[in-house]
Amino acid sequence: MNDSGINLVEGVVVENLPNSTFRIKVGEETSLLGYLSGKMRVNHIKLLPGDRVRVEVSIHDATRGRIVFKIRN
């Protein structure tokens, strides 16, 4: 796979939405819509508002991303 078009960013979950999607705040003003990756769904990783996460964001659509890692506090 070519991963040159993917940026990793860290953010905080702000809101839970239906179908395993989440509103994520990145930086001061930027927010994006994130969905759980397949490994996180299979392993039943739960996310709550306030959790820090790592998100893969495509260069083509900077408003959506895939949540790939939950950062432990």
ABEGO torsion letter per residue (X at the ends): XBAAABBBBBBBBABBBBGGBBBBBBEAABBBBBBBBAAAAAAGBBBBBGBBBBBBBBAABAABBBBABBBBX
